[in-house]
Amino acid sequence: MSTDQLLWLTSRTAALTAFVVLLAAILTGQALRTSLLDGWVRKRAVADLHQFLTVCWLPLVAVHVAAVTLDAVSRLSWLDVLVPFRSSYAALPIGLGTCAFDLLIVVTVTSYLRDRISPPTWRWLHRLSYLMFALFGLHALLAGTDMAKPLVAAGFWALLAFTVILTLARVVVGRLAVPAAR
């Protein structure tokens, strides 16, 4: 196996894993804003898991970005992963990933600065996570070679559908009430 093949496999593995962990972070964030898990799991445990997942997917994204910039086949520079649509290679998919990466930085940094930001501003900035997730999804669909594999595609679409349904329920209904057990 050549170095470029190893970097390509590393990039793909890190990206797919990061996407699943990101999805789990979004779902645990959703769970904090609904009452679907009330009585099953303590909110503090869900909040701790949400924070832990955020810390977990950051290095995965970093490994993905490092692997694609080191891979001679992709021809991406560090500037290409920071400045959207600058890449000469797959400009749209890479640009969408870059926009998502930039939003990742904004959401993460402002999360650590939450106590220094007004609550409405923080909520607005944190809601950029949905846009970030959508952009990462488009990036995966357009640039991800693994989406041609039925198992990967099925998992991607199932997880995406579940996330969209939960998000729409949250937006349309607000805090979802669960009847008390009798």
Rosetta blueprint (number, residue, H / E / L):
1 M L
2 S L
3 T H
4 D H
5 Q H
6 L H
7 L H
8 W H
9 L H
10 T H
11 S H
12 R H
13 T H
14 A H
15 A H
16 L H
17 T H
18 A H
19 F H
20 V H
21 V H
22 L H
23 L H
24 A H
25 A H
26 I H
27 L H
28 T H
29 G H
30 Q H
31 A H
32 L H
33 R L
34 T L
35 S L
36 L L
37 L L
38 D L
39 G L
40 W L
41 V L
42 R L
43 K H
44 R H
45 A H
46 V H
47 A H
48 D H
49 L H
50 H H
51 Q H
52 F H
53 L H
54 T H
55 V H
56 C H
57 W H
58 L H
59 P H
60 L H
61 V H
62 A H
63 V H
64 H H
65 V H
66 A H
67 A H
68 V H
69 T H
70 L H
71 D L
72 A L
73 V L
74 S L
75 R L
76 L L
77 S L
78 W L
79 L L
80 D L
81 V L
82 L L
83 V L
84 P L
85 F L
86 R L
87 S L
88 S L
89 Y L
90 A L
91 A H
92 L H
93 P H
94 I H
95 G H
96 L H
97 G H
98 T H
99 C H
100 A H
101 F H
102 D H
103 L H
104 L H
105 I H
106 V H
107 V H
108 T H
109 V H
110 T H
111 S H
112 Y H
113 L L
114 R H
115 D H
116 R H
117 I L
118 S L
119 P H
120 P H
121 T H
122 W H
123 R H
124 W H
125 L H
126 H H
127 R L
128 L H
129 S H
130 Y H
131 L H
132 M H
133 F H
134 A H
135 L H
136 F H
137 G H
138 L H
139 H H
140 A H
141 L H
142 L H
143 A H
144 G L
145 T H
146 D H
147 M H
148 A H
149 K L
150 P H
151 L H
152 V H
153 A H
154 A H
155 G H
156 F H
157 W H
158 A H
159 L H
160 L H
161 A H
162 F H
163 T H
164 V H
165 I H
166 L H
167 T H
168 L H
169 A H
170 R H
171 V H
172 V H
173 V H
174 G L
175 R L
176 L L
177 A L
178 V L
179 P L
180 A L
181 A L
182 R L
